[in-house]
Amino acid sequence: MSDFVAFKVDYSDVNNGVLVAATYTSMYTTFNIFYSVDNGTNWKNVDRDDLLQTETNSISVDFSDKKAFIYIASADLGLLGYNLNLDVLATGEASGDKAKVLVYPNPVVDVVHVDDKNLKSIALYSMEGKKLVETQSNELNVSKLPKGVYVLRIVTSDNNIVSKKIIKK
């Protein structure tokens, strides 16, 4: 991990050695989230695709046992949340596994499929943040929705949350 200058650093009062930092290029523009599970010796960044390529100048972190929930006041999508599973991060396992949920086809015309064996639920939100439909199935019929961009919120059986933008044709 290369050096970075953090605008904000949050220290966990629940998980020893855990830090979450945010960088901003300017107000309401690209930001990055970095995290460390070893008191800042080593840092990793959260993939920008996992953050829906959104823009912000404000994040807040809520630490709980083996988790860090990051609230993101995005400039374009409203209030978003990102869940870091610290137990997985501390073991050195691949932290991006939860984000490797396959959503297809995208763009979609009729039915969107979510390929994840540990699926708990999926919900579709408008860009204004309104929940439009929710299911426990791995398929979601969007044929009656108008064309546009939507956010698909996927919850896995271990309560990890993955958000993906989808385009309805």
C-alpha positions in Angstrom: 0.0 0.0 0.0 1.4 3.4 -0.9 1.4 6.4 1.4 -1.7 8.5 1.7 -2.8 11.6 3.6 -6.0 10.9 5.6 -8.6 13.6 6.0 -10.2 11.6 8.8 -9.2 8.6 10.9 -11.5 6.6 13.2 -10.0 4.3 15.9 -12.1 1.4 17.1 -12.9 1.3 20.8 -14.3 -2.2 20.4 -11.7 -3.9 18.1 -8.1 -3.6 19.2 -5.8 -2.3 16.5 -8.5 -1.4 13.9 -8.4 2.0 12.1 -10.5 3.3 9.3 -9.3 6.4 7.3 -10.8 8.5 4.6 -9.2 10.6 1.9 -10.9 13.2 -0.3 -9.6 14.9 -3.4 -11.8 17.9 -2.8 -15.3 18.7 -1.5 -17.9 16.4 -3.0 -15.6 14.5 -5.2 -13.7 11.2 -5.2 -12.9 9.7 -1.8 -11.2 6.6 -0.7 -11.6 4.5 2.4 -8.5 2.7 3.9 -8.5 0.3 6.8 -5.9 -1.3 9.1 -6.3 -4.2 11.5 -2.8 -3.9 12.9 -2.7 -0.4 14.4 -1.8 1.3 11.1 1.3 -0.8 10.2 -0.4 -2.1 7.1 -3.2 -0.4 5.2 -5.6 -1.7 2.5 -8.2 0.3 0.5 -11.8 -0.5 -0.2 -12.4 -1.0 -3.9 -14.1 2.1 -5.4 -16.6 -0.2 -7.2 -17.7 -1.6 -3.8 -18.5 2.1 -2.9 -20.5 2.4 -6.2 -18.0 5.0 -7.4 -20.0 7.6 -5.4 -18.7 11.0 -4.2 -18.7 12.4 -0.7 -16.9 14.5 1.8 -18.4 12.9 4.9 -18.2 9.5 6.4 -19.0 8.1 9.8 -17.8 4.8 11.2 -19.7 2.6 13.7 -17.6 -0.1 15.2 -19.1 -3.3 16.7 -17.8 -6.7 17.5 -15.6 -7.8 14.5 -17.3 -5.3 12.2 -17.0 -1.7 11.1 -20.1 -0.2 9.5 -19.3 2.9 7.4 -22.0 5.5 6.7 -21.4 7.5 3.6 -23.3 10.7 2.9 -22.9 10.5 -0.9 -23.4 13.5 -3.1 -25.2 11.5 -5.8 -26.9 8.4 -4.1 -28.0 9.6 -0.7 -26.9 7.8 2.5 -25.1 4.6 1.8 -23.6 2.0 4.1 -20.6 -0.3 3.7 -19.8 -3.2 6.1 -16.2 -4.2 6.8 -16.0 -7.7 8.3 -13.0 -7.3 10.5 -12.9 -11.0 11.5 -12.2 -11.9 7.9 -9.8 -9.1 7.4 -7.8 -10.0 10.5 -7.3 -13.6 9.4 -5.7 -12.5 6.1 -8.4 -14.2 4.0 -9.4 -12.4 0.8 -11.4 -9.4 2.0 -13.0 -8.8 -1.4 -14.8 -12.2 -1.5 -18.1 -10.6 -0.3 -18.0 -8.2 -3.2 -17.6 -10.9 -5.7 -21.3 -11.4 -6.1 -22.2 -11.9 -9.7 -25.2 -9.9 -10.9 -26.4 -10.5 -14.5 -27.4 -9.5 -17.0 -26.5 -5.9 -16.6 -28.1 -4.0 -18.4 -31.3 -6.0 -17.7 -34.6 -6.1 -19.5 -36.8 -8.6 -17.6 -35.1 -10.6 -14.8 -31.9 -9.9 -13.0 -30.0 -12.9 -11.5 -27.8 -12.8 -8.4 -25.3 -15.6 -8.2 -24.4 -16.2 -4.6 -24.9 -19.5 -2.7 -25.1 -17.6 0.6 -27.9 -15.2 -0.4 -30.2 -14.0 2.4 -32.1 -11.3 0.5 -31.9 -8.8 -2.4 -33.7 -5.4 -2.6 -33.9 -3.0 -5.4 -33.8 0.8 -4.7 -34.4 3.8 -6.9 -31.7 6.4 -7.2 -33.7 8.5 -4.7 -33.2 5.7 -2.1 -36.8 4.3 -2.2 -37.0 0.6 -1.8 -39.0 -0.7 -4.8 -39.0 -4.5 -4.3 -37.3 -7.1 -2.0 -37.0 -10.9 -2.3 -35.2 -13.9 -0.8 -34.9 -15.4 -4.2 -31.8 -15.2 -6.4 -34.0 -13.7 -9.3 -35.7 -10.4 -9.4 -38.3 -9.4 -12.0 -37.8 -5.8 -13.1 -39.8 -6.0 -16.3 -42.5 -3.5 -15.1 -40.0 -0.9 -13.9 -39.2 2.1 -16.0 -35.9 2.4 -17.8 -33.1 3.8 -15.6 -30.4 3.2 -13.1 -31.1 1.3 -9.8 -29.2 0.1 -6.8 -29.4 -3.6 -6.0 -28.7 -4.2 -2.3 -27.6 -7.8 -1.6 -27.5 -9.3 1.9 -25.6 -12.5 2.3 -26.3 -15.2 5.0 -23.4 -13.8 7.1 -25.0 -10.3 6.9 -22.5 -8.8 4.6 -24.0 -6.2 2.3 -23.0 -5.7 -1.3 -24.5 -2.9 -3.4 -24.4 -3.0 -7.2 -25.7 -0.5 -9.7 -27.9 -2.0 -12.4 -29.3 -0.5 -15.6 -32.9 -1.3 -16.6 -33.3 -1.1 -20.4 
